[in-house]
Amino acid sequence: KVHHHTWDIAYHYKSLDCVNKLAVTINGESPGPTIRATQGDTVVVTVRNSLETENTGIHWHGIRQVGSPWADGTVGVTQCPILPGDTFTYRFVVDRPGTYFYHAHYGMQRVAGLDGMLVVSVPDGVAEPFAYDEDRTVLLMDWWHKSVYEQAVGLASDPLVFVGEPQSLLINGRGVFEPFHCSRAPSASGCSSAPRPAAGCAPPALFTAVPGKTYRLRVGSLTSLSALNFAIEGHSMTVVEADGHYVRPVVVDSLYIYSGESYSVLLTADQDPSRNYWAASHVVARERNTTSAMAILSYAGNDPRAPPPTPRPEGPAWDDARPRLEQSRSLAVAHPDHVVPVPPRPDRALLLLNTQNRIGGHIRWAINGVSLAFPATPYLVSIKRGLRGAYDDQRPPPDTYDYRSYDIASPPTANGTVASKVYRLALGSVVDVVLQNTVALNNKSETHPWHLHGHDFWVLAYGDDGKKFDPERDTNKFNLRDPVMKNTVALHPRGWTAVRFVADNPGVWLFHCHIEAHVYMGMGLVFEEGVDKVGRLPKSIMGCGRSRT
Ligand SMILES: O=C1O[C@H]([C@@H](O)CO)C(O)=C1O
């Protein structure tokens, strides 16, 4: 089946958290509509850029684009930007079932709300390893009042003007702006005059549950900065899917979720049906300075907007990394017939040090000392055409760093360089990547959700807080038995995360921190494999840099 969508991308004033501001919309909506398809279908999205002065490009997050690397939508890597007034058609097969996303992948444009969910169902007649009655999506976001333009210019400024913490959190694109200090103490200074949520601005309805029924909630996070904890008062959740892969069911009271991740959880409406319940999203891993988002799970028969009789839930301690690491480690692949056999050893092993450096007066992020800058000519075009000098093809990025002597508990002393480099991988090779976290220039160690385009990886291990990865000592900790497969994985504070993937998808693929400010500041890198096997590039991806049509 071929699904056709026609999207007009334009700025509209929206009041997602009851404060009116410009958001990038799809046919007037932000977040955009949920695309639904069945495994094996083709999705065709014709995108018209009606932004007056801004380019755009849309990435299909979690879709592997096998045979269609030019449709990955990563501006600077797989295509030129879509210019104002231009139209671009994305056409790709959704080859695996699961819960995915789409979102802008041009500069920091995703922050302005150009995003949504992409749900791929198993074909009729194909059984899933769990049963449920209804399917619901829950998209979690954070939200700023200042424009993306102001945020991006601030990050590129000297001194750095960081984006700061979000003003609101959103659940399915709805929130209620309330200054954090006022949600703690309504009588605090300035709170009486703060924009009190107007009557129509009460917490939104999440969905209505029929007592006894079981719901599959497809919970996804497309935050620009925040790590979150999601919970529904009084109801436990059984995690059954992560990033499109079935996992061994794990019952949780609340779900830690990082930007770019998706989970399916089963929730049974087995509580007191005479009242409604809070669904809540709370900031974790960064000092909490944003009022938690509330939505209402109502039981059939009740007013769906009637607030629960209980106080709003507080959420877990924002700075307790232990339960976050434990939940990451608790995920394993589901029963054997869903296990994709893990290659026993790698052909290439990368050890990547994540640091925040001062480079040329600017604060940036770097990987083994290299801070990513996107080239004017998309990598896919310059590599396919063998264009010399269109990116830094002279000095390959380092596969490792001086891990024996490096102190991960101190901010970096070396500066690093800003460059457009590429890790060239042998087609079909098995690649191990260990990401090593450190502390930033302000001595804080942050949580970075790393997302790989074009592939799923096995998550082999997470290191303990403060223990630097040592290849001689730690590779025997890798789980080669039942590792979960994902496309996005957390790198926890002062920790390390090991993943393995097979470079079997001809194309050029970005691997980056899914925090918009961080990838904008250079926290990413580019893999290339088998570009000579890529088919003829469509002219629609060209026209910028040296990619003349
Ligand atoms: O990239 C970042 O910059 C700031 C801080 O490290 C420097 O102001 C912050 O919290 C980040 O995540």
The ligand as an SDF file (V2000), in Angstrom:
LIG
                    3D

 12 12  0  0  0  0  0  0  0  0999 V2000
   25.7440   22.5670   26.1840 O   0  0  0  0  0  0  0  0  0  0  0  0
   25.5040   23.0700   27.2760 C   0  0  0  0  0  0  0  0  0  0  0  0
   25.9770   24.2860   27.7130 O   0  0  0  0  0  0  0  0  0  0  0  0
   25.4550   24.5230   29.0360 C   0  0  0  0  0  0  0  0  0  0  0  0
   26.6250   24.6590   29.9980 C   0  0  0  0  0  0  0  0  0  0  0  0
   27.4050   23.4880   29.9170 O   0  0  0  0  0  0  0  0  0  0  0  0
   27.4690   25.8630   29.5700 C   0  0  0  0  0  0  0  0  0  0  0  0
   26.7160   26.9930   29.7550 O   0  0  0  0  0  0  0  0  0  0  0  0
   24.6460   23.3190   29.3380 C   0  0  0  0  0  0  0  0  0  0  0  0
   23.9880   23.1240   30.4620 O   0  0  0  0  0  0  0  0  0  0  0  0
   24.6870   22.4660   28.2870 C   0  0  0  0  0  0  0  0  0  0  0  0
   24.0610   21.2850   28.1950 O   0  0  0  0  0  0  0  0  0  0  0  0
  1  2  2  0
  2  3  1  0
  2 11  1  0
  3  4  1  0
  4  5  1  0
  4  9  1  0
  5  6  1  0
  5  7  1  0
  7  8  1  0
  9 10  1  0
  9 11  2  0
 11 12  1  0
M  END
$$$$
